[in-house]
Amino acid sequence: MIEKFKNFIESEHLYAQGQQVLLAVSGGRDSVTLVDLVSRCGIPFGIAHCNFHLRPGDCDRDESFVRHLASRHGVKCYVAQFDTERFAADNRLSIEDAARRQRYEFFEKVRKEENYDLVATAHHRDDSIETFFINLMRGTGIAGLHGILPRNGCIIRPLLSFSRAEIDDYVGRQGLDYVDDYTNDETIYLRNRVRLKLLPLFRQMSPSFDSVMDENLRCLRETEEIFSKAVDVVENEVVSRKDDMVYVDIDALRRFSPIRTYLFEILRPFGFSSSVIDEIIHSLNGISGKQFFSRTHRIVKDRASLVITPLVSDLSDDSIILSEEDVEKCEVVDLRFSVANNEPTTKILLDSDSAWFDMDKLHFPLTLRHWRHGDRIEPFRMTGSRKLSDIFSDKKLSLVEKERVWLLCDNRGEVLWIVGIRASRHASVADSTKRILKVGKR
């Protein structure tokens, strides 16, 4: 068992001499085996444990067991306490997904703060097979069908070469103490239903099921490597980024077939489901402005692009009030405010990245807010007023770009500056101006 453990680590390049490894330990048979093997191999390690408070009494028992396990090995033990049910409700997640997110965020936090190089989990071969079927049912695409990877960034899984039966045998022969989690036998969880109900049927039909699946997962991992390289080529052709916005060029996308597969892979990191992707494809020839949502992101179908942005609160409700004292010298929303005397040598710059106002003509307090339908401006060096929506159309701004435009307004509601686009003639600087308020992009 130890030799097989060492060989797998070496063949998968999971560990380099001298690295510090943080072990994720629940106290069950798998993680106890991981601790024992890592210790026997002389790898420096610490232990991290999550108390999810999902099983009254048992969770505290597990935590105590893990603390004693760390003490017996003379290593540090890091424990996190979670209110997982509340976290799941607040984030609209299943208990399984909530616990998974809490667990990995905690591991990464400890890894960085305590200077560990790697985090090792106790996933084994049976876990990988279960993950394949779970993802198959969820429809995650080829990336979800390779099972659990031996390495994903700083996360390593050195037990993936072992079956659950091999681990159980090792625990028995070594006389290792562990704690049992009774929820592993409850079929309310999808993973448990796959393990307890589905996989026994396959093993009954095919005695070589596990070895065949192990080979299937290996082939799928290699196939995904080839597939990912092809997708990367297309993504480089059709995707561009600006700040936190991602643009998918519609005309460029149409040149590739099958378009649905490429679009699915491009949008997969943003959480869009297959049914939503079908709706997006049907909208490609439609009018601009149609919106699509995942749990974390929004897509707006623009004239030439699909514009992807993170979901945020309603931008139209965001506003910043600035008193006369505030603007003497402040920085907000990437803007720098400053007041200076108007000297004969003062040179007024007329560009889109700055705006200059006669300080004594301004009606305070000023407000920074986002654009709303119906907003108008009286542009500098022009007569009359214009709708901001018309100005945006002239500049061919997408819906997302319009929503993110900031407006500087006075206390009467007059738009003084469409930030980065056009200034108003209100309170403009003249020869008689004594003090100038300069607002510019940082």
C-alpha positions in Angstrom: 0.0 0.0 0.0 2.8 2.4 0.9 4.7 1.6 -2.3 1.6 2.1 -4.4 1.0 5.4 -2.6 4.5 6.6 -3.3 4.4 5.4 -7.0 1.2 7.3 -7.6 2.5 10.5 -6.1 5.6 10.2 -8.3 3.9 9.3 -11.5 1.3 12.1 -11.2 3.9 14.7 -9.9 1.8 15.5 -6.9 4.6 16.3 -4.4 8.2 17.7 -4.4 10.7 17.1 -1.7 10.4 19.6 1.1 6.9 20.8 0.4 4.4 21.3 3.3 1.1 19.6 2.8 -2.2 20.5 4.6 -4.3 17.3 4.9 -8.1 17.7 4.8 -9.3 15.3 7.6 -12.8 14.5 8.5 -11.9 11.6 10.8 -13.4 8.9 8.6 -11.6 5.9 7.2 -10.4 7.6 4.0 -8.8 10.6 5.7 -7.3 8.6 8.5 -5.6 6.4 5.9 -4.3 9.5 4.2 -2.8 10.8 7.5 -1.2 7.4 8.2 0.4 7.0 4.7 1.6 10.6 4.6 3.2 10.2 8.0 4.8 6.9 7.1 6.3 8.5 4.0 7.9 11.3 6.0 6.0 14.1 4.3 5.7 17.3 6.5 2.0 17.9 7.1 -0.7 19.7 9.1 -4.3 18.9 9.5 -7.4 20.9 8.7 -10.9 19.9 9.8 -14.4 21.4 9.1 -17.2 21.2 11.7 -20.3 21.8 9.6 -22.7 21.4 12.6 -25.0 19.2 10.5 -25.1 16.2 12.9 -25.8 17.3 16.5 -23.2 15.7 18.8 -21.4 13.8 16.2 -19.8 16.8 14.6 -18.3 17.8 17.9 -17.2 14.2 18.4 -15.5 14.2 15.0 -13.7 17.4 15.8 -12.4 16.1 19.1 -11.2 12.9 17.4 -9.3 14.9 14.7 -7.7 17.2 17.3 -6.4 14.1 19.2 -5.2 12.5 15.9 -3.2 15.7 15.1 -1.8 15.7 18.7 -0.7 12.0 18.4 1.2 12.9 15.2 2.6 16.1 16.7 1.3 18.3 14.0 -0.8 21.5 13.9 -4.6 21.2 13.6 -6.8 23.9 12.1 -10.5 23.8 12.7 -13.4 25.8 11.2 -16.9 26.1 12.6 -19.7 26.6 10.0 -23.4 27.2 10.1 -23.8 25.3 6.9 -27.6 25.2 6.8 -27.8 29.0 7.0 -25.0 29.4 4.5 -26.9 27.1 2.1 -30.1 29.0 2.5 -28.5 32.4 2.1 -26.7 31.4 -1.1 -29.4 29.2 -2.5 -27.2 26.1 -2.5 -27.8 22.5 -1.6 -26.2 21.3 1.7 -23.7 19.4 -0.3 -22.6 22.3 -2.4 -22.6 24.7 0.6 -20.3 22.4 2.5 -18.1 21.9 -0.4 -17.7 25.7 -0.9 -17.1 26.3 2.8 -14.5 23.5 3.0 -12.4 24.6 0.0 -12.5 28.3 0.9 -11.3 27.4 4.4 -8.5 25.1 3.1 -7.2 27.8 0.8 -7.3 30.4 3.5 -5.2 28.2 5.9 -2.9 27.2 3.1 -2.0 30.8 2.3 -1.9 32.1 5.8 0.1 29.2 7.2 2.5 28.8 4.2 1.5 25.3 3.1 2.3 24.4 -0.5 -0.5 21.9 -1.1 -3.8 20.7 0.2 -4.4 17.0 0.1 -7.9 15.5 0.2 -8.7 11.8 0.7 -10.7 11.2 -2.5 -10.3 7.6 -3.8 -11.1 5.8 -7.0 -14.7 5.0 -6.0 -15.3 8.7 -5.3 -14.1 9.5 -8.9 -16.5 7.0 -10.4 -19.4 8.4 -8.4 -18.5 11.9 -9.6 -18.6 10.7 -13.2 -22.2 9.5 -12.8 -23.3 12.6 -10.9 -21.9 14.9 -13.6 -23.4 12.7 -16.3 -26.8 13.3 -14.8 -26.2 17.0 -14.3 -25.0 17.6 -17.8 -21.6 19.2 -17.2 -20.1 18.5 -20.6 -16.9 16.5 -21.3 -15.0 18.5 -18.6 -17.2 16.9 -15.9 -16.8 13.3 -17.2 -13.1 12.7 -16.3 -14.0 12.1 -12.7 -11.8 13.6 -10.0 -8.4 14.8 -11.2 -5.2 13.8 -9.2 -4.3 17.5 -9.2 -6.2 20.7 -9.6 -4.0 23.7 -8.8 -2.8 23.3 -5.2 -5.3 20.5 -4.5 -3.9 17.0 -4.7 -5.7 13.6 -4.3 -3.0 11.0 -3.5 -5.4 8.2 -2.8 -7.1 8.1 -6.2 -5.2 5.0 -7.2 -7.0 3.1 -4.3 -10.5 1.6 -4.2 -12.7 1.9 -1.1 -12.2 -1.8 -0.5 -8.4 -1.4 -0.5 -8.7 1.4 2.0 -11.0 -0.6 4.3 -8.6 -3.5 4.2 -5.7 -1.2 5.1 -7.5 0.3 8.0 -8.4 -3.1 9.3 -4.8 -4.5 9.0 -3.2 -1.4 10.5 -5.8 -1.2 13.3 -6.5 2.5 12.6 -9.1 4.3 14.7 -11.7 6.4 12.9 -15.2 7.8 13.3 -18.2 6.8 11.2 -20.6 9.4 9.6 -24.1 7.9 9.7 -25.2 10.3 6.9 -23.0 8.3 4.5 -25.9 5.7 4.6 -28.7 8.2 4.0 -30.1 8.3 0.5 -31.3 11.9 0.7 -27.9 12.9 -0.8 -27.3 12.3 -4.5 -23.8 11.0 -4.0 -25.1 8.4 -1.5 -27.8 7.3 -3.9 -25.3 6.8 -6.6 -22.9 4.8 -4.3 -25.6 2.7 -2.5 -28.1 2.1 -5.3 -26.7 2.7 -8.8 -23.1 1.4 -8.6 -24.0 -2.0 -7.0 -26.2 -2.7 -10.0 -23.3 -2.1 -12.4 -21.0 -4.2 -10.3 -23.6 -7.0 -10.3 -23.8 -6.9 -14.1 -20.1 -6.6 -14.7 -17.5 -7.9 -12.2 -14.8 -5.9 -14.0 -16.9 -2.6 -13.7 -14.4 -0.7 -11.5 -11.3 -1.5 -13.6 -13.2 -0.7 -16.8 -14.4 2.6 -15.4 -10.9 3.4 -14.2 -9.7 3.0 -17.9 -12.7 5.0 -19.2 -11.9 7.9 -16.9 -8.3 7.8 -18.0 -9.3 7.9 -21.7 -11.8 10.8 -21.0 -9.1 12.8 -19.3 -6.8 12.4 -22.3 -9.7 13.2 -24.7 -10.5 16.3 -22.7 -7.0 17.6 -23.1 -7.3 17.4 -26.9 -10.8 18.8 -26.8 -9.8 21.7 -24.5 -7.0 22.7 -26.9 -9.4 22.9 -29.8 -11.9 25.0 -27.7 -9.0 27.3 -26.6 -8.3 28.1 -30.3 -11.9 29.1 -30.9 -12.1 31.0 -27.7 -9.1 33.1 -28.7 -10.9 34.0 -31.9 -14.2 35.0 -30.5 -13.7 36.1 -26.9 -12.3 39.4 -25.7 -12.2 41.0 -22.2 -12.4 44.5 -20.8 -12.2 44.9 -17.0 -14.9 42.4 -15.6 -16.8 42.3 -18.9 -16.4 39.4 -21.4 -17.5 39.9 -25.0 -18.3 37.0 -27.4 -18.2 38.1 -31.0 -21.3 36.8 -32.6 -20.1 36.8 -36.3 -16.9 35.2 -35.3 -18.7 32.5 -33.3 -20.9 31.7 -36.3 -17.9 30.6 -38.3 -17.4 27.6 -36.0 -19.4 24.4 -35.9 -20.9 22.9 -33.9 -21.7 26.3 -32.5 -23.7 24.9 -29.5 -20.7 22.9 -28.2 -18.3 25.8 -28.5 -20.7 28.2 -26.9 -21.4 25.7 -24.1 -17.7 25.4 -23.3 -17.1 29.2 -23.5 -20.0 29.9 -21.1 -19.5 26.9 -18.8 -17.3 28.9 -16.3 -20.1 31.4 -15.9 -22.7 28.8 -14.9 -25.2 28.9 -17.8 -27.3 25.9 -18.2 -27.8 23.9 -21.4 -31.4 25.2 -21.8 -30.3 28.8 -21.4 -27.6 28.3 -24.0 -30.2 27.0 -26.4 -32.2 30.2 -25.8 -29.0 32.3 -26.4 -28.4 30.6 -29.7 -31.9 31.2 -30.9 -31.5 34.9 -30.0 -28.4 35.5 -32.1 -30.3 36.7 -35.1 -32.8 38.7 -32.9 -32.9 42.3 -31.6 -30.4 43.7 -29.1 -31.2 43.9 -25.4 -32.4 40.4 -24.6 -30.9 39.2 -21.3 -30.0 35.7 -19.9 -29.1 34.8 -16.4 -27.1 32.2 -14.5 -26.8 32.1 -10.7 -23.7 34.4 -10.9 -23.7 36.1 -14.3 -25.8 37.9 -16.9 -25.5 37.9 -20.6 -26.9 40.8 -22.7 -27.3 40.2 -26.4 -25.9 43.3 -28.1 -25.7 44.2 -31.8 -22.4 42.3 -32.4 -21.6 40.6 -29.1 -22.8 38.6 -26.2 -21.8 40.7 -23.2 -21.1 38.7 -20.0 -21.0 40.5 -16.6 -21.1 39.4 -13.0 -24.5 39.9 -11.3 -24.5 42.9 -9.1 -27.2 44.9 -7.2 -29.3 47.3 -9.2 -26.8 49.9 -10.3 -29.5 52.5 -10.7 -29.9 52.7 -6.9 -26.3 53.5 -6.3 -25.5 57.1 -5.7 -22.8 59.2 -3.9 -23.6 62.5 -2.4 -20.7 65.1 -2.4 -20.8 68.3 -0.4 -18.8 71.3 -1.2 -16.3 70.2 1.4 -16.1 66.7 0.0 -14.9 67.9 -3.4 -12.1 70.0 -2.1 -10.0 66.8 -2.5 -11.5 63.4 -2.8 -11.4 60.2 -4.9 -14.5 58.2 -5.6 -15.5 55.7 -8.4 -12.1 56.1 -10.1 -12.5 59.9 -10.2 -10.3 62.5 -8.6 -11.8 65.8 -7.5 -9.7 69.0 -6.9 -10.3 72.7 -6.5 -7.8 75.3 -7.7 -7.7 79.0 -8.3 -8.2 80.2 -11.9 -4.8 81.8 -12.8 -3.9 83.5 -16.1 -1.7 80.6 -16.8 -4.4 78.0 -16.3 -4.9 75.9 -19.3 -8.4 74.3 -19.7 -8.2 70.8 -21.1 -11.2 69.8 -23.2 -11.1 66.0 -23.3 -13.5 63.2 -22.4 -11.5 62.1 -19.4 -11.9 65.3 -17.4 -14.4 68.1 -16.8 -13.9 71.6 -15.5 -16.5 73.7 -13.7 -16.8 77.1 -12.1 -16.9 76.2 -8.4 -19.0 79.3 -7.5 -21.7 78.5 -10.0 -22.3 74.9 -8.9 -25.4 74.0 -6.8 -24.3 71.7 -4.0 -24.5 69.0 -2.9 -23.5 67.2 -6.1 -24.5 63.6 -6.8 -22.7 60.8 -8.6 -25.2 58.3 -9.9 -25.9 55.9 -12.8 -27.9 56.7 -15.9 -31.7 56.4 -15.9 -34.1 56.4 -18.8 -35.2 59.9 -19.6 -32.0 61.6 -18.5 -31.0 64.6 -20.6 -28.0 66.9 -20.8 -27.3 70.4 -22.2 -24.0 69.7 -23.9 -21.1 72.2 -23.7 -20.8 74.4 -26.8 -24.3 73.3 -28.0 -27.8 74.8 -27.8 -30.7 72.9 -26.5 -30.6 69.5 -24.8 -30.2 65.9 -25.8 -31.3 62.6 -24.4 -28.5 60.6 -23.0 -29.9 57.5 -24.7 -29.4 59.2 -28.1 -25.8 60.1 -27.2 -25.2 56.5 -26.1 -26.7 55.3 -29.4 -24.3 57.5 -31.3 -21.4 56.0 -29.4 -22.9 52.5 -30.0 -22.7 51.6 -26.3 -24.1 48.3 -25.3 -26.8 48.0 -22.6 -24.2 46.9 -20.1 -22.0 49.9 -20.9 -24.9 52.3 -20.6 -25.8 50.9 -17.2 -22.2 51.5 -16.0 -22.0 55.1 -17.1 -21.7 57.5 -14.1 -23.4 60.9 -14.2 -22.3 64.0 -12.1 -25.4 66.0 -11.3 -26.1 69.1 -9.2 -28.8 69.4 -6.5 -31.4 70.5 -9.1 -30.9 67.3 -11.0 -29.0 68.9 -13.9 -26.5 66.5 -15.5 -23.1 68.2 -15.4 -21.0 65.5 -16.9 -21.6 62.1 -18.5 -18.4 60.8 -17.1 -15.8 60.0 -19.7 -18.2 61.1 -22.5 -19.5 64.7 -22.5 -19.8 67.7 -20.2 -22.7 70.1 -19.8 -22.5 73.8 -20.4 -23.9 74.4 -16.9 -21.3 76.0 -14.6 -18.7 76.0 -17.4 -15.4 77.9 -16.8 -15.3 81.5 -18.0 -12.7 84.3 -17.8 -14.5 85.6 -14.7 -14.2 82.2 -12.9 -12.3 82.5 -9.7 -12.2 78.9 -8.5 -12.2 75.8 -10.7 -13.5 72.3 -9.8 -11.6 69.8 -11.8 -12.9 66.2 -12.1 -10.8 63.7 -13.9 -10.3 60.0 -14.2 -7.6 58.5 -12.0 
